[in-house]
Amino acid sequence: MPIRPELVTLLKSEKEKAFGKGLAKSQDFVFPARTGGPKLHRTIQRAWENVKSKAKLSKELTFHDLRHAFASVAVSAGADPIFLSKVMGHTDPAITMKVYTHLFDRPQREATFRKAMVENVAW
């Protein structure tokens, strides 16, 4: 999955810190559980609840909503739907299109609507 260079730098730095403490092997996770394995779902959920509380975000906002926000921003920025589908881990681009199709042509639809309003409305 493509990620920003700044994030790569941050992740490498975190991994090097763990190596420096003698706590990591090359195959280990960057942010492991205390046991060295993957963090449990509940651990991530508690961290998310803590972040929401500190940031004063809506209690209804879910961790999965971040995924939708990412996809929405990518679509708005002109991401290719097939590539986005792969990044999102969808097995079929139709899934991505079904969920986010209303966003793909939004600027064009809004421009068409504005034009129609100007041309067809008698002031």
C-alpha positions in Angstrom: 0.0 0.0 0.0 1.4 3.4 -0.9 2.0 5.6 2.1 3.4 9.1 2.6 7.2 9.3 2.9 6.9 11.1 6.3 5.0 8.1 7.6 7.7 5.7 6.4 10.3 7.8 8.2 8.2 7.8 11.4 7.6 4.0 11.3 11.3 3.3 10.7 12.2 5.5 13.6 9.8 3.7 15.9 11.2 0.3 14.8 14.8 1.5 15.4 13.9 2.6 18.9 12.6 -0.9 19.6 15.7 -2.4 18.2 17.8 0.0 20.3 16.1 -1.3 23.4 16.6 -4.9 22.3 12.9 -5.4 22.1 12.4 -6.0 18.4 13.3 -8.5 15.7 13.0 -7.7 12.0 9.8 -9.6 11.6 8.1 -7.9 14.6 5.3 -5.4 14.4 6.2 -1.7 14.7 3.7 -1.2 17.5 3.4 -4.7 19.1 1.5 -5.8 22.2 3.5 -6.3 25.3 3.9 -9.9 24.3 5.5 -8.9 21.0 2.5 -10.1 19.0 -0.3 -8.1 17.4 -2.4 -5.8 19.6 -5.9 -7.1 20.4 -8.9 -5.4 18.9 -10.1 -4.3 22.3 -6.7 -2.6 23.0 -7.1 -0.6 19.7 -10.7 0.2 20.6 -9.8 1.6 24.0 -7.0 3.7 22.4 -9.5 5.0 19.9 -12.1 5.9 22.6 -9.3 7.8 24.5 -8.3 9.7 21.3 -12.0 10.7 20.7 -12.4 11.8 24.2 -9.2 14.0 24.2 -10.1 15.5 20.8 -13.7 16.0 21.9 -15.0 14.1 18.9 -18.5 12.6 18.6 -18.9 9.4 20.6 -20.7 8.0 17.6 -17.6 8.3 15.4 -16.2 4.9 14.8 -12.7 3.7 13.9 -14.1 2.4 10.7 -15.4 5.9 9.9 -11.7 6.9 9.4 -11.5 4.4 6.5 -14.5 6.1 4.9 -13.0 9.5 5.4 -9.8 8.3 3.8 -11.6 7.0 0.8 -13.8 10.1 0.5 -10.7 12.4 0.5 -9.0 10.1 -2.1 -12.0 10.2 -4.4 -12.3 14.0 -4.0 -8.6 14.3 -4.9 -9.2 12.4 -8.1 -8.0 8.9 -7.1 -8.4 6.2 -9.7 -11.2 4.0 -8.5 -9.4 0.7 -9.5 -6.2 1.7 -7.7 -8.2 3.0 -4.7 -10.1 -0.4 -4.6 -6.7 -2.2 -4.3 -5.5 0.2 -1.5 -8.8 -0.3 0.4 -8.4 -4.1 0.1 -11.6 -4.6 -1.8 -11.6 -7.8 -3.9 -13.6 -6.1 -6.6 -13.6 -2.4 -7.7 -17.4 -2.6 -7.9 -17.4 -2.6 -4.1 -15.5 0.6 -4.0 -17.7 2.1 -6.7 -20.9 1.0 -5.0 -19.9 2.6 -1.7 -18.2 5.7 -3.0 -19.7 6.2 -6.5 -21.7 9.3 -5.4 -18.4 11.1 -4.7 -16.5 10.2 -7.9 -18.3 12.7 -10.2 -19.5 15.1 -7.6 -17.6 18.2 -8.8 -18.9 17.6 -12.4 -22.5 17.1 -11.1 -22.3 20.3 -9.0 -20.9 22.3 -12.0 -23.7 21.0 -14.3 -26.3 21.9 -11.7 -24.9 25.4 -11.2 -24.9 25.9 -15.0 -28.4 24.7 -15.3 -29.6 27.0 -12.5 -28.0 30.0 -14.2 -29.2 29.2 -17.7 -32.7 28.0 -16.9 -33.8 30.3 -14.1 -35.5 33.6 -15.0 -34.5 36.2 -12.5 
